[in-house]
Amino acid sequence: MINHMLANDEDIERLLFIMANLPEFLRLSLARRKVKELISMAETERLEIISRAFNCTSLIEPNKMVELLGSWIRAMCEVESSVLTQLMVTYCKAFLIDKNFIRKYSERFLNAYYLLQKEDQEKIMICVKEAIFLRPHPNEAIKLLPRKLKLAMQISS
C-alpha cells in the first residue's frame, strides 16, 4: 500500500492506472480501502491527495476512467452519509483549486453516475448538493459546473 505522505505523483498515477485496469470486484475492493484511507486523513492531507490525483489521470483511457470513477463512487456510497458529505466538501474545495478539472471530466463523472444503482445515485447526489450548499458562497461552485452537471443535479445558476 502506498503511504499517502510519501507518494509522489508517479506512484499515484501508477496506482490509478492499475486500479482502472483491474476487474470490477478487485477495483471496488481496492477503492474501499483507499476511501477508508482518505477518510482517516486530516482534511488538509485529503485535499492534497485529491488535488494530486486529479493531475494523475492522463494515462487512463476515457472508458476506463468511467469504470474507475464508478467504482470509486460506489465505494464512497458505502460510508455513512455525514462522512460522505465531508468527503464531498473536500472534493468541492479541490474542484475550486483546479477549475478546469470538473469541465474536463464532467462527461465521465456523469457516465459513471448513470451506471450507479438508483440508491447510490440518490445518496451521492444528496451529499454533493449538501457539500456545495455548506460552502460560504455556494454560487461560486455552482457557476463552475457545466450545464449537463447542473441538469443532472437539478440545480440552476
GIPE-V929460 format. One record per residue. RES is the residue in three letters. PSI is psi in degrees with one decimal (none if undefined). NEAR is the number of other C-alpha atoms within 8 Angstrom. D_FIRST is the distance of its C-alpha to the first C-alpha in whole Angstrom. Layout:
# GIPE-V929460
res = <RES	RES>
psi = <PSI	PSI>
near = <NEAR	NEAR>
d_first = <D_FIRST	D_FIRST>
This chain:
# GIPE-V929460
res = <MET	ILE	ASN	HIS	MET	LEU	ALA	ASN	ASP	GLU	ASP	ILE	GLU	ARG	LEU	LEU	PHE	ILE	MET	ALA	ASN	LEU	PRO	GLU	PHE	LEU	ARG	LEU	SER	LEU	ALA	ARG	ARG	LYS	VAL	LYS	GLU	LEU	ILE	SER	MET	ALA	GLU	THR	GLU	ARG	LEU	GLU	ILE	ILE	SER	ARG	ALA	PHE	ASN	CYS	THR	SER	LEU	ILE	GLU	PRO	ASN	LYS	MET	VAL	GLU	LEU	LEU	GLY	SER	TRP	ILE	ARG	ALA	MET	CYS	GLU	VAL	GLU	SER	SER	VAL	LEU	THR	GLN	LEU	MET	VAL	THR	TYR	CYS	LYS	ALA	PHE	LEU	ILE	ASP	LYS	ASN	PHE	ILE	ARG	LYS	TYR	SER	GLU	ARG	PHE	LEU	ASN	ALA	TYR	TYR	LEU	LEU	GLN	LYS	GLU	ASP	GLN	GLU	LYS	ILE	MET	ILE	CYS	VAL	LYS	GLU	ALA	ILE	PHE	LEU	ARG	PRO	HIS	PRO	ASN	GLU	ALA	ILE	LYS	LEU	LEU	PRO	ARG	LYS	LEU	LYS	LEU	ALA	MET	GLN	ILE	SER	SER>
psi = <141.0	127.7	119.7	-28.7	-26.5	-9.7	134.7	173.5	-32.4	-38.6	-42.8	-44.9	-42.6	-43.9	-45.7	-40.8	-45.1	-47.4	-43.3	-25.7	4.5	156.9	153.9	-46.8	-35.1	-39.8	-42.5	-41.0	-45.5	-38.5	-40.0	-44.5	-42.2	-34.9	-42.2	-41.6	-44.6	-42.6	-36.4	-12.7	155.6	155.9	-36.3	-40.3	-43.9	-44.7	-41.6	-46.5	-43.4	-46.4	-41.9	-38.3	-36.9	-38.1	0.4	33.2	7.0	-26.8	-10.2	126.0	147.7	-44.3	-34.4	-34.0	-40.2	-44.7	-43.5	-46.6	-41.0	-45.2	-41.1	-45.0	-41.7	-43.4	-40.2	-34.3	-12.7	-12.4	163.6	144.1	-40.1	-36.1	-42.4	-41.0	-41.6	-38.6	-42.6	-32.0	-44.5	-42.1	-40.9	-42.5	-42.7	-39.8	-33.8	-24.5	-44.4	81.3	-23.4	-22.5	-47.6	-37.0	-41.3	-37.7	7.0	-39.3	-40.0	-37.9	-46.6	-43.0	-42.3	-41.6	-45.2	-16.3	-13.4	156.7	155.5	-44.8	-35.4	-37.7	-46.3	-44.8	-48.3	-38.9	-42.8	-44.7	-36.9	-45.0	-43.4	-44.2	-42.0	-45.2	-9.0	-14.7	150.1	-34.4	79.6	-30.3	-26.5	-44.8	-40.5	-39.8	-28.2	-16.8	133.1	154.6	-42.7	-37.4	-42.0	-41.6	-45.0	-35.1	-6.7	46.9	136.3	152.5	none>
near = <2	6	6	6	4	6	10	6	9	8	9	12	12	8	8	11	11	8	10	12	7	8	6	8	6	8	13	12	8	9	11	11	8	8	11	8	8	8	10	6	9	7	7	7	8	12	12	8	9	10	12	10	11	8	7	12	10	6	7	10	7	7	6	10	11	12	11	11	11	12	12	12	10	11	12	10	12	6	8	7	9	7	9	13	12	9	9	11	13	11	10	11	9	11	12	8	7	9	9	7	9	12	10	7	8	10	7	11	10	10	9	12	10	8	7	10	7	6	6	10	11	8	10	11	9	8	13	11	9	9	13	12	9	8	8	5	7	10	7	7	11	11	7	9	10	9	6	6	10	12	9	8	8	6	8	5	5>
d_first = <0	4	6	9	12	11	10	13	15	14	11	11	14	12	10	13	15	13	13	16	17	16	18	19	18	14	14	15	13	10	12	13	10	9	13	13	10	13	16	15	15	19	20	21	17	16	19	18	15	17	19	17	16	19	20	17	19	22	20	20	24	25	25	22	21	23	21	18	20	21	18	17	20	21	17	19	22	21	21	24	26	27	23	23	26	24	21	24	26	23	22	26	26	24	26	29	27	27	30	30	26	28	31	29	27	29	30	27	26	29	29	25	27	30	28	27	29	32	31	27	29	31	29	27	30	31	28	28	32	32	29	32	35	33	33	36	37	36	38	36	33	36	38	34	34	35	38	36	34	36	38	35	35	39	39	42	42>
